[in-house]
Each structure stands twice: as structure tokens, then as C-alpha cells.
Amino acid sequence: MTKTSVRRNLTAALTAVLLAATATAAVTPSAAAVTVPACSSTGDSTAQKNDLHSLSNHRGVVVLKLDTSVNRLPTELHVGSWTLPVSWVPTGTANTWQTDGPIHLDAYGTWGAYVDAPLINHPGLSTELYGVVDYTVQPVVQSARTDRAASDADHRTVTVSGAVLGRDPYTGQLQPYAGLATVRWQSETESEPHTADAPLAADGTFSQPVTVAGGAWITVTANPGTDPSAQVTGTAACTLAPALARIDGAVSLNAKTSASPVRSGATVTLSGRATWTEQASPYTVHPLAGRTIQVTYHDGGSTPAVTTSVVTGADGSYSVQVTVSRPGSFSLASAAEAPYFTNAWADVTQQVQMPLSITGFKATLGADHKVTAGGKLAATVSRSPGLAGQAVDLEYSANGRTGWTRVATGKAAADGSFTIGAANRASGWYRAHHRASTTYQDQVSNAVKKSRTASRITSLKITPQPVTKGKTLTLTGVLQHNTTAWKAYGGQRVAVLFRATGSTTWKTVTTVTTNSTGHFTAKPKATRDGTWVIDYAGNSTHFASRSAQDFVDVR
């Protein structure tokens, strides 16, 4: 039968364009986000709208554009080699109809299709309408999500998982197919995105680890893959929302040394713990594990005396041994880990006792029993601390070997020199002793022996008593010295001293010389009431001595 045909869109080819089903507003990753990013989407097929085409998102449903005031609805649909009886229902759009349900074909594919729509006013004539029917599996992304809501310095790899399935165009049922899940992510600190193709398991699920730098935007796309028998066309994509957040941290370093002060050249253990604290409530503290801590020791030189490093343990702790020669400070630094946290520093002062010497020590023992000693402290290593104010003890020993006791303490001047005095001292050995301080080591000087012979005045007698004013008094007594025993000490001058009643001052009245038996006689005049005493000033080898006091009443 010959028919006249009116052809429309004879050469149009229907190409599916897949759109993301989930539209998300722009989300800036931040530490405040707590919801695990997730999404699901169905592929959207937007076809060039021929008069005859498959319906977007419902590929088994066929749409027909036909003015029914001109043509009657066709009763058959020709798809590929199949001829199908069809019924049409309105779509709600003028002159647009669709099949009353999905059509069923025996094979997946994209097929050419046409219908003959009889003309109402011209019996025997019809309009041929051509188009393309996309009868293929539609990709679907289900339950795409990450295993973490946020990345942090210890968790920079997150796992994106979910399922990619295909929807049958006739039954609408989801089924696995041999496709791919393409994961695309871009961290907030990066200018270009990354992609990774995750193969689908037999049940359509996938799992893909991705490494991020801070917050990140993540999109999962369902792709047809490489299996032509699957007959999947188009893609489905969804962007996980909210975006992967970032947890910022603040690093804290604490440190201590095993001992301070220590002697120059000692080895100390520097130890501590490194942690980082989340900068949002509840401010959880984490160990800064597996990080390198740079350690430098500065002791006043132009360059660090020590430069080393140590790696923190699982609990953030660290320990490193360092030999120190001079006082200084340790500086510790952990590197920044952008964008999670910045550098962190800590400083620890280390006191070191430097060696010194005591030179030029001398001592004198006066007749008045006073010792005067002096010398000089000297640092023996360059760049040692100042010596001003360093304490120096004067010590005494009767035999120069044992029993050293401190008798006085002095302080060194800026040049290290010192002078120390001590009263009421006896013959024996003397030395200077610098006891260990925070800056200098223990040191003693050479010991020097200083001795004098003891003296005494005995048998003082004053007559007459009482005495008449203006009369002469007679004072007698004996001067002795102790060599191996107390013996007479002749040829020495002794002074006769008087202190009037009510006065505090002693006045020398006269001096006399002892004879060979140590005796002396003095005959001063009595002028007023007062106290008399005999004084021996000593000499270069003898201590001074003084007699007992005697009050004389003058009438």
C-alpha cells in the first residue's frame, strides 16, 4: 500500500546528557561541620526532544508529540525490529502523550523508532513520526558517604564508600553492573581536583580512600565502565554534603632536663611530651605522635653548640641525650602542618657549672688573732659566666688535712679577686674554698700554715688599795709565752692602761719592759677612781694578750 508521509525530525539522534540529581549550595569546609558528608543521586537523561523519544529518567516510557486535531493516536510503536501495540495517555502538556507504561524490549540498546499517525481528514494517509528510544540501564549512586565528618592532622585519609547500581528501564529495579565509581575531590588548600576510579564489587558497592589537606569537596560519579553487555548509558553524580570539614589544632611542647646544674661536659637527658588540642569544644587533647622535634642548644657561641632531632612516640613523648659544655638553653621546634596547625616552640634553660681556679691565695695571722686572706678566682674556659658575687669561704684546719671548717665567707669582685677576714683565730692551716654554685664548680685553693706563739700576763698585783689621791701605785706582774710550756718572756714592752670611772676609753699611762724572768713593775700616780689593766701588743711571732682588770679606789 502506497502512503504519503509527512516526515519530521528524520535525522535527529537522541543523545543522553546526564545531570546530577542533587543540587547543593556551596559549602565551605570548616571545623564546625559535624555531619558525615553523604548523598544519593539518579542519573538524568535529557534528550533532544524529537516528536518521538524516551522520557527522561523513565527510559521505558515513550513520549509522542502529536496534534490530535490533525492526527489520530497510533496504535503501534515500531522500535528497532519490534512492533509493539501501545496505548497513550496525556502528559499534561498540550499535544504531548506518553505510553501508559514502560515498553518491553528483548534487548537493551538505543533504537531508532517511528509511528504512523493517521490523518483525521484524509483517510488512507498518515504522518510518520521518527525518533530514538534509549532503552538502556540507568546509573544510580546510593548512600555515598565518608567514614569521617572531618579531617585532622592525624587523619588525613578518609574513605569514600557507597554503591553504584543500574536501574532496569522496564522493571525499574536496581541491579549491579560492571561499572566504576569515580571519586573526585578537591581540598580547600588546592587549586586542582584529584580523581580516582573505584571498581565496583559484585553487589555494586565501592570503597575508595582519598587523602585530603584540610576540608574538601567530594563528588561521586557513576560511570558505565567498560562492559558493553551492561548497556548502561549516561552517568549519575552527587556531591557529598556537607563538605568534609577540617579540625584545627594548637600544638604544645613541654620539656625538662634530667639535671640542672650539671658539670661542664656532662650528658643530660632532654625529655617531654608534644600534644595538639582541637580548637573547638570540647577541646580534645591528642598526642603529637610520630613527629620530628628539632632540638638546638645555644651556649653563647655564634652557632648552636648542638643541633639534633628526635621523633615522638605514640603517646607524643620524646627523649634525647645531649652533652653540654657551657650554660645555655635548649630550643625545641615542631614544624607546621598546614592547614591544621602552625609551628610550635619551647625553650628550656640549662645551668652548667664551669671549671675555675683559685690563684694567689695568701693569708696573714695578726697578733690580734685576726686572719686576713685573699686570692683570685679565674675561669678556665672561654665564654664562662661572670665571677662577680661568687661566694668564697675561708676554711680552717688544725692539721691541714682533716677537720676543715668554715670560719668566714666573702664574695669575689668582677675581676675574681676576693679578701676575707676572720677574728679570734688560732694558729693552723687556712685555705679558700669556692663551693659549687649554679654557674661554677667546686674548687679549693692551696692551704697555707699560719702560726703565732700564745702569750699571757699573770700575777697582776696593784698596791696600795685604797690609795690616797696623788700617791704612787705599784703594779707588778709576769709576761709568759707558751713555746712547749708556759715560760717567762723577757725583753718585751707592756703598756699600763687606765679607764676612769664613767668613761669608756682606755688610756695608756706608761710602758715598761719585762726582765729576763718576765716580771715587770710600773709606778703610776693615782688621780681618780678607775680600772687598771696591763696590755701586751704582741710581735711578729706572738699573739697579743691582756691581764685581768683591777679596780682601784682613790680617796
C-alpha positions in Angstrom: 0.0 0.0 0.0 1.4 3.4 -1.0 1.3 6.1 1.5 2.1 9.8 1.5 4.2 10.5 4.5 4.9 13.8 6.3 8.3 13.4 8.0 9.5 15.4 11.0 13.0 15.3 12.5 14.1 12.5 10.2 17.7 12.6 11.1 17.7 13.6 14.8 19.7 11.4 17.1 18.8 11.3 20.8 21.9 11.8 23.0 21.6 11.3 26.7 23.1 14.0 28.9 23.4 13.1 32.5 22.8 15.6 35.2 23.5 15.5 38.9 20.2 14.8 40.7 21.2 16.5 43.9 21.9 20.3 43.8 23.9 21.5 46.8 24.7 25.1 47.8 28.3 26.0 48.1 29.6 24.7 51.5 32.9 26.0 52.9 34.7 23.2 54.9 35.2 24.2 58.5 35.8 22.7 61.9 32.2 23.4 62.9 30.7 20.8 60.5 29.9 17.6 62.4 27.7 15.7 60.0 29.3 13.0 57.9 29.1 14.0 54.2 26.7 11.8 52.2 24.5 11.8 49.1 22.5 9.7 46.7 21.5 10.5 43.1 19.8 9.1 40.0 21.2 9.7 36.5 19.1 12.2 34.5 18.8 11.7 30.7 17.9 14.9 28.9 17.3 14.0 25.3 16.9 16.2 22.3 13.2 16.4 22.2 12.2 14.7 19.0 8.5 14.1 18.3 9.1 10.6 19.4 11.6 10.0 22.2 12.2 8.2 25.5 11.2 10.0 28.7 14.0 11.5 30.8 14.5 9.4 33.9 11.9 6.9 32.7 13.6 5.3 29.7 11.0 2.6 29.2 8.3 5.3 28.7 8.0 6.8 25.2 6.7 10.3 24.6 4.9 11.4 21.5 4.3 14.9 20.3 1.1 14.9 18.2 -1.7 17.3 17.4 -4.8 15.0 17.8 -6.9 17.6 16.0 -5.0 16.6 12.9 -3.9 13.0 13.6 -5.3 10.1 15.4 -3.0 8.4 18.0 -1.1 5.5 16.6 -1.8 2.0 17.9 1.6 0.6 17.2 5.1 1.6 18.0 8.0 0.4 15.8 11.3 0.2 17.8 14.2 -1.4 16.0 12.8 -4.6 14.6 10.0 -4.8 17.1 6.4 -3.7 16.6 4.6 -3.1 19.8 0.9 -2.4 20.4 0.7 0.8 22.5 -1.8 2.9 24.4 -1.3 6.6 25.0 -2.1 8.8 28.0 -1.8 12.6 28.2 1.2 14.0 29.9 -0.4 17.2 31.0 1.4 19.2 28.3 -0.6 20.2 25.2 -0.2 17.8 22.3 2.1 15.6 24.2 1.4 11.9 25.0 3.2 9.1 26.6 2.8 5.3 26.7 0.7 4.2 29.6 3.7 2.3 31.0 7.2 1.2 30.2 7.6 -0.7 27.0 9.3 -4.0 27.0 12.1 -4.9 24.6 14.0 -8.1 24.4 17.4 -6.3 24.3 19.0 -3.2 25.7 20.1 -0.6 23.3 19.5 2.8 21.8 17.0 2.1 19.0 15.5 4.1 16.1 11.7 4.3 16.4 8.7 5.5 14.4 4.9 5.6 14.4 2.3 6.1 11.7 -0.4 8.6 12.9 -3.4 8.5 10.6 -4.6 11.9 9.4 -8.2 12.6 10.5 -9.4 14.4 7.4 -7.5 12.4 4.9 -8.4 8.7 5.1 -5.6 6.4 4.0 -2.9 9.0 4.7 -0.7 9.1 7.8 2.1 11.1 9.4 5.3 9.2 10.1 7.0 10.5 13.3 10.6 9.4 13.9 12.8 9.4 16.9 15.2 7.5 19.2 14.3 5.3 22.2 17.0 4.9 24.9 16.3 1.5 26.3 19.4 1.1 28.5 20.2 0.7 32.2 20.2 4.0 34.1 23.1 4.5 36.6 22.2 5.3 40.2 24.5 6.4 43.1 23.3 5.2 46.5 24.4 6.2 50.0 27.7 7.7 49.1 29.4 8.9 52.2 32.7 9.4 54.0 33.8 7.5 57.1 34.7 10.8 58.9 33.0 14.1 59.3 36.3 16.0 59.3 40.0 15.5 58.6 42.6 16.5 61.1 46.4 16.3 61.4 46.3 12.6 62.4 43.5 11.6 60.0 44.2 13.0 56.5 42.9 9.9 54.7 39.2 9.4 54.5 37.3 6.5 52.9 34.5 7.3 50.5 32.1 4.4 50.1 28.6 3.7 48.8 27.0 1.8 45.9 26.6 2.3 42.2 23.7 0.3 40.6 21.8 0.2 37.4 18.0 0.8 37.0 16.3 -1.5 34.5 14.2 0.6 32.0 11.2 -1.8 32.1 11.0 -3.1 35.7 12.7 -0.1 37.4 14.6 -2.5 39.7 18.2 -1.7 40.7 20.9 -4.2 39.9 24.7 -4.3 40.0 26.7 -3.9 36.8 30.3 -3.8 35.9 30.9 -0.1 36.1 33.1 2.3 38.1 32.6 4.9 40.8 34.7 7.9 40.0 35.6 9.9 43.2 36.6 13.5 42.6 37.9 15.6 45.5 39.5 19.0 45.9 40.9 20.2 49.2 40.5 23.7 50.3 44.2 24.4 50.0 44.5 23.0 46.5 43.8 24.7 43.2 43.2 21.5 41.2 41.0 18.5 42.0 42.0 14.8 42.1 40.2 11.8 40.7 40.3 8.1 41.4 38.3 5.2 39.8 37.0 2.7 42.3 35.9 -0.6 40.9 32.5 -1.9 41.9 32.1 -5.1 43.9 29.7 -7.9 42.9 27.0 -6.2 44.8 27.7 -2.8 43.4 29.4 -1.3 46.5 32.7 0.5 46.4 35.3 1.9 48.8 37.9 4.4 47.9 40.4 6.0 50.3 41.4 9.6 49.5 44.0 11.8 51.1 43.0 15.4 51.7 44.6 18.6 53.0 42.1 20.2 55.3 38.4 20.4 54.4 37.4 19.0 51.0 34.6 18.9 48.5 33.9 15.3 47.3 31.8 14.2 44.3 30.9 10.6 43.4 30.0 9.8 39.8 28.6 6.6 38.5 30.2 5.6 35.1 29.2 2.9 32.7 32.5 1.2 32.8 34.0 -1.0 30.1 31.5 -3.8 29.9 29.4 -3.3 26.7 27.0 -6.0 27.7 25.8 -3.9 30.6 24.2 -1.5 28.2 24.5 1.4 30.7 24.4 4.8 29.3 24.9 8.2 30.9 26.2 9.0 34.4 24.9 9.9 37.8 26.8 12.3 40.1 26.3 13.6 43.5 28.4 16.0 45.7 28.6 14.9 49.3 27.0 17.4 51.7 28.0 19.0 53.9 31.6 19.2 52.6 34.3 17.4 54.6 35.3 19.7 57.5 38.7 20.4 59.0 39.6 20.2 62.6 42.3 22.8 63.5 44.8 22.2 66.3 47.2 24.0 68.6 50.5 22.3 69.4 52.0 22.3 72.8 55.6 21.3 73.6 56.8 20.7 77.2 60.3 19.9 78.1 62.7 19.4 81.0 66.3 18.3 81.5 67.3 15.5 83.8 69.5 17.7 85.9 70.4 21.4 86.3 73.0 22.5 87.1 75.5 19.9 85.8 79.2 20.0 85.5 80.7 21.1 82.2 81.0 18.1 79.8 78.1 16.2 81.4 75.4 14.5 79.4 71.8 15.5 80.2 68.5 13.9 79.0 66.1 16.3 77.5 62.6 14.9 77.6 59.0 15.9 77.4 55.7 15.4 75.5 54.1 17.0 72.5 50.4 17.3 72.1 47.8 19.1 70.0 44.5 20.4 71.1 41.4 20.7 69.0 40.4 24.3 68.6 36.7 23.8 69.2 34.7 22.4 72.0 35.3 20.1 73.8 39.0 20.9 73.0 40.2 17.3 73.0 43.9 16.8 73.5 45.7 14.4 71.3 49.3 13.1 71.4 51.5 14.6 68.6 52.8 11.2 67.6 55.4 10.3 65.1 56.6 13.9 64.6 60.1 15.2 64.4 61.2 17.6 67.1 64.2 19.8 66.1 66.5 20.4 69.1 69.2 23.0 69.3 71.4 24.1 72.2 72.7 27.6 72.3 75.5 28.5 74.7 76.5 32.0 73.6 78.5 31.0 70.5 78.0 32.3 67.0 76.4 29.0 66.0 74.4 26.4 68.0 76.6 24.1 70.1 74.3 21.2 69.4 71.8 20.5 66.6 69.8 17.3 66.7 66.3 15.9 66.3 64.1 13.3 67.9 60.8 11.6 66.8 57.9 11.5 69.2 56.4 8.2 70.3 52.8 7.0 70.1 51.9 9.0 73.2 53.8 12.1 72.0 56.7 11.6 74.4 60.3 12.0 73.4 63.7 11.8 75.0 67.2 12.7 73.7 70.6 12.9 75.3 72.8 15.9 74.8 76.3 16.8 76.1 76.6 20.3 77.4 79.9 22.2 77.9 78.6 25.7 78.8 75.4 27.1 80.3 72.7 27.9 77.7 69.3 27.0 76.6 67.6 24.3 74.6 65.2 25.4 71.8 62.7 22.9 70.6 60.5 23.3 67.5 57.9 21.2 65.7 57.2 22.0 62.1 53.9 23.5 60.9 51.4 21.1 59.3 49.2 23.3 57.1 46.4 23.8 57.2 45.9 22.1 60.6 48.4 23.9 62.8 51.4 26.2 62.7 54.9 25.8 64.2 55.4 25.4 67.9 58.4 26.2 70.1 59.6 25.6 73.6 62.8 26.8 75.5 64.5 25.2 78.5 67.3 26.8 80.4 70.3 24.6 81.3 72.7 25.6 84.0 76.2 24.3 83.7 78.9 24.5 86.3 82.1 25.8 84.7 85.6 24.9 86.0 87.6 27.6 87.7 90.9 28.0 89.6 91.9 29.9 92.7 95.2 31.6 92.3 97.5 33.7 94.5 95.9 32.6 97.8 97.7 34.2 100.8 96.8 34.6 104.5 98.1 36.6 107.4 97.5 35.9 111.1 97.8 39.1 113.2 98.8 39.4 116.8 95.2 40.3 117.5 94.1 36.8 116.3 92.6 38.2 113.1 93.2 36.3 109.9 93.2 38.2 106.6 93.2 36.2 103.4 92.9 36.9 99.7 93.3 35.5 96.2 91.6 35.4 92.9 89.0 33.2 91.1 89.7 32.6 87.4 87.5 30.9 84.8 89.5 28.4 82.9 87.1 28.1 79.8 86.2 30.9 77.4 82.7 32.4 77.4 82.3 31.5 81.1 79.8 33.5 83.2 81.0 36.5 85.2 82.7 35.9 88.5 81.3 38.9 90.4 79.4 37.8 93.6 80.7 34.3 93.6 80.9 33.2 97.3 84.3 32.2 98.7 84.7 30.5 102.1 87.8 30.9 104.4 88.3 27.5 106.0 90.5 26.3 108.9 92.1 23.0 109.8 94.3 22.4 112.8 96.5 19.9 110.9 95.9 20.9 107.3 94.5 17.5 106.4 91.2 16.9 108.1 88.5 18.8 110.0 88.2 21.7 107.7 85.6 24.2 108.9 84.3 27.4 107.5 85.3 30.5 109.6 84.2 33.3 107.2 82.7 34.0 103.8 83.5 36.7 101.2 82.4 37.5 97.6 84.5 37.9 94.5 84.8 41.2 92.7 84.2 41.4 89.0 87.8 40.5 88.2 87.5 37.5 90.5 89.6 38.9 93.4 88.5 38.4 97.0 89.5 39.4 100.5 88.2 37.7 103.6 88.8 38.5 107.3 88.0 36.4 110.5 88.6 37.4 114.1 89.6 35.3 117.1 91.5 32.8 115.1 94.2 30.4 116.3 97.4 29.1 114.7 96.8 26.4 112.0 96.1 25.9 108.3 93.9 28.1 106.1 92.6 27.8 102.6 89.9 29.3 100.3 87.0 27.2 99.2 84.6 28.0 96.4 81.6 25.8 96.9 79.8 24.6 93.7 77.3 27.2 92.6 74.8 27.1 89.7 77.5 28.5 87.4 80.8 27.2 88.7 82.3 24.0 90.0 83.7 23.3 93.5 87.3 24.3 93.9 89.8 24.8 96.8 93.0 26.7 96.9 96.3 25.7 98.3 96.5 25.6 102.1 98.9 27.9 104.0 100.1 27.4 107.6 99.9 30.5 109.8 101.0 30.3 113.5 101.9 32.6 116.4 103.0 31.8 120.0 100.4 32.4 122.6 101.2 34.9 125.5 99.6 35.8 128.8 100.0 38.2 131.7 99.7 36.7 135.1 100.0 37.6 138.8 98.9 41.2 138.4 99.1 43.0 141.7 98.3 46.7 142.5 99.2 48.3 145.8 98.2 50.1 148.0 94.5 49.8 147.9 92.7 52.0 148.6 95.1 54.8 147.8 95.3 58.5 148.6 94.9 60.8 145.6 98.2 61.8 144.2 100.1 58.9 145.7 102.0 56.4 143.7 100.7 52.9 142.8 102.9 49.9 142.4 101.8 47.5 139.6 103.6 44.1 139.2 103.1 41.0 137.1 104.6 38.4 134.8 104.5 38.1 131.0 104.7 34.5 129.8 104.7 32.7 126.4 103.8 29.2 125.5 106.5 27.5 123.5 106.4 23.9 124.7 105.1 25.1 128.1 104.3 28.4 129.7 107.6 30.2 130.3 108.9 33.7 131.2 109.0 36.1 128.2 111.6 38.8 128.9 112.6 41.8 127.0 109.0 42.7 125.9 107.3 46.1 126.4 103.9 46.0 128.1 101.6 49.0 128.4 99.8 50.1 131.5 96.2 51.2 130.6 93.7 53.1 132.8 90.0 53.8 132.3 88.4 56.3 134.7 85.1 55.5 136.3 82.3 56.7 134.0 84.5 56.6 130.9 84.6 54.0 128.1 88.1 54.9 126.8 91.3 53.2 127.8 94.3 55.5 128.1 98.0 54.4 128.1 99.6 55.7 131.2 103.1 54.3 130.8 105.0 51.4 129.3 107.6 49.1 130.9 109.9 46.3 129.7 109.8 42.8 131.2 113.1 41.4 132.7 114.6 38.0 132.0 112.1 36.3 134.3 109.2 38.0 132.5 108.5 40.3 135.5 107.6 43.9 135.2 107.0 46.8 137.6 105.2 50.1 136.9 104.6 53.1 139.4 101.9 55.4 138.1 100.2 58.1 140.2 96.7 57.6 141.4 94.5 60.5 140.4 90.9 59.2 140.4 88.9 56.1 140.8 89.2 53.7 137.9 90.3 50.4 136.4 93.8 49.3 135.5 95.0 46.6 133.0 98.3 45.5 131.5 98.3 45.1 127.7 100.9 43.2 125.6 100.5 44.1 121.9 102.4 41.0 120.6 105.1 41.0 117.9 105.7 39.3 114.6 105.7 35.9 116.2 103.5 36.2 119.2 99.8 36.8 119.9 98.8 39.8 122.0 97.4 39.3 125.5 95.9 41.4 128.3 95.8 40.9 132.0 92.8 40.8 134.2 91.3 44.2 135.1 91.7 45.6 138.7 89.6 48.5 140.1 91.4 51.0 142.4 89.6 53.2 144.8 91.2 56.7 145.1 90.4 58.8 148.2 
